[in-house]
Amino acid sequence: MLQRFRNRTEAGKLLAAQLTEYANRPDVLVLGLPRGGVPVAFEVAKALNAPLDVCLVRKLGVPGHKELAMGAIATGGIRVINENVVDWLQISQQTIDEVAAIEMRELDRRNHIYRGNRPLPKVKNHTIILVDDGIATGATIRAAIATLKQQQPRELVVAVPVSGVSTCKELQVEVDQVVCVIMPEDLYAIGIWYEDFEQTTDAEVCELLKRQKLLITNDW
C-alpha cells in the first residue's frame, strides 16, 4: 500500500489513473491551483490529453502561522472564511481584511505572470477538473469552487492526491465528484505525504503551462 508520494509528478500520474473516464474529451479542462497544484495538474492534463490552465486562489494565512489558513480569496471577489480557525484564535475582521489585501496583490501579480494577455479559460458548459497537491483545511479549494461555480461549468470535479477523509466527504456535496488517491483519517499536513515537497516556482508553473499547450491535440 502506498504510504507517500515520491513527488508531485508521481502524485499527478497516480491521480490521472483514476480519471481515465475524462480522457480525450473536448469538453474537459484541467485547472491547477498555483503553485504546488500545477505540477500535479500537468500530469493529469497530459494523461487525459486536455488543456491546462490555472485557477488563481490565495490562502489567507494566520499572521505568525502562515501555513494555517483562516480563509482564502479568489478572483471575482470570492472570500471564504474558515470560521473554526477565526473563532478559535479570535482573529479580528481588521486582521482578515489586511491579510486579504496583501494576498489580492499577490493574486494580481500571479495572474499577470501566468496568463499575461491570454484570456480567462472557458468554463461555462465545460467539465472542469480542479487539481491541487492536497487539501488541508479546505479553505483554498472552497474558494476555487465558489469562483468556478459562478461561471456555470457543466460538471465540476475536485481531484487531489491526498486529503483527509472528512474533508473529502464534506466536499462531495459541493461538487459533482471528488477523486482522491490517499485519504488518511488524520492528515496533519500535506507535506508529510510527499518525500519531496519542494516549493514550486513561478518559472516552473509558466513552463508547465507552456509545455501542455504544445502537447495537446484538442483545438481549444
Sequence and secondary structure as in RCSB ss.txt:
>XXXX:A:sequence
MLQRFRNRTEAGKLLAAQLTEYANRPDVLVLGLPRGGVPVAFEVAKALNAPLDVCLVRKLGVPGHKELAMGAIAT
GGIRVINENVVDWLQISQQTIDEVAAIEMRELDRRNHIYRGNRPLPKVKNHTIILVDDGIATGATIRAAIATLKQ
QQPRELVVAVPVSGVSTCKELQVEVDQVVCVIMPEDLYAIGIWYEDFEQTTDAEVCELLKRQKLLITNDW
>XXXX:A:secstr
    BSSHHHHHHHHHTT GGGTT TTEEEEE TTTHHHHHHHHHHHHT  EEE  EEEEEETTEEEEEEEEEET
TTEEEE HHHHHHHT  HHHHHHHHHHHHHHHHHHHHHHHTT      TTSEEEEE S BSSSHHHHHHHHHHHT
T  SEEEEEEEEB HHHHHHHTTTSSEEEEEE  S    GGGGBS      HHHHHHHHHHHHHH  S  
